[in-house]
Amino acid sequence: MAYNISVSKDSKIIICNHRGIIDRDELGTAWQEILNQPEFLELNYNFLTDIRETTIDLPVEELLSTIDVLNSFEYTLNGKRMAFVANTPITTVLTMLFEYRMPKDLGMLTKTFSTQEAALNFVKKQPLTEERLFLK
């Protein structure tokens, strides 16, 4: 697999760096590893994925179907922030489409950035309060 996952205890962020081609297997394996991180499950860490040096080798429908899978983790994802760092037109559009299609009632904010600094600033913000989570 062409990705690595690191945990920043100081910033309370899980960072996944992808390189090369992202296919169905890699996407599934990376998400499974992230969703099993105790920091993500129990300590309310936010998440940043850097896909600046990747090609996404998935049909759009398959990529967006991961949202259906994430819906089953509503309790875990509620209040979290997820940032994508993308630098090509294709990866930027795909992550923004993912952001647009993310159900509001899932309670997770997702944004796309062109720099890691901007993405880190977004995910370093405090978790959403319960009152703000369910405003529609």
Secondary structure, 3 states (H helix, E strand, C coil): CCEEEEEECCCCEEEEEEEEEECHHHHHHHHHHHHCCHHHHCCCCEEEEEEEEEEECCCHHHHHHHHHHHHCCHHHHCCCEEEEECCCHHHHHHHHHHHHHCCHHHCCEEEEECCHHHHHHHHCCCCCCHHHHCCC
